[in-house]
Amino acid sequence: MQRTDGGGSVERRQLQEKAWLFAQRGVVLLVTLLAGLFIGYQLWGQAGALKQQVAQMEERVSILQKERDTLNSQKAIIDRDKKEVEKRLQDVQARCAAPAEAAPATQP
């Protein structure tokens, strides 16, 4: 049986008002949540200061790598020159030792 009096429409109206009230609260909550996420991302998500710091550190690392490569090449050149000088020293010592050994043998 349907109610034909005004009582049914009052209950229906109250139910619609409650539904609208919850819908409004849900929309406000959703908008607030999304706004908070957006603001948080803008402030901390992109991390502008950290990106700048990373760029500076990458530049510093690049400079240090270039310096390391330069020093390694200088070290290689110095090692090569050192070996050459040591070889020349051994040759000179061998030449100087040979006449010294021959001289006492000729003077008995």
Summary of the structure (lengths in Angstrom):
residues: 108
radius of gyration: 45.6
end to end distance: 150.1
largest distance: 152.3
contacts: 199
relative contact order: 0.03
helix: 91%
strand: 0%
